[in-house]
Amino acid sequence: QVQLVDSGGGLVQPGGSLRLSCAASGITFSIYTMSWYRQAPGKQRELIAGITRGGSTNVLYSVKGRFTISRDNAKNAVYLQMNSLKPEDTDVYYCNAKFIGATDYWGKGTLVTVSS
């Protein structure tokens, strides 16, 4: 059974930092492209950052320089380090695992609230 468990969200003040984690099981983690998305109520889910099996990364322009995605294949985990957080970063953040020709998998989401 495939599971993606995303965690690390919470309440943080503007300018603060959070590190999201996603632990995967039931898949051959190292071959999957891993990504983080976020979604606000009533809005489409938005791709924030992705990291390929080879370690190449892609980050949404609006968070470039503030957010960093990384992975640890030995731990079957992907991370999103978020610095200099802004109120507009408030969203539910979701982990995604994608492999061409196979089913996408999603975590259940972790809520990030940036507020003073």
Buried (B, 14 or more C-beta within 10 A) or exposed (E): EEEBBBBBBEEBEEEBEBEBBBBBEEBEBEEBBBBBBBBEEEEEBBEBBBBBBEEEEBBBEEBEEBBBBBBEBEEBBBBBBBBEBBEEBBBBBBBBBBBEEEEEBBBEBBEBBBEE
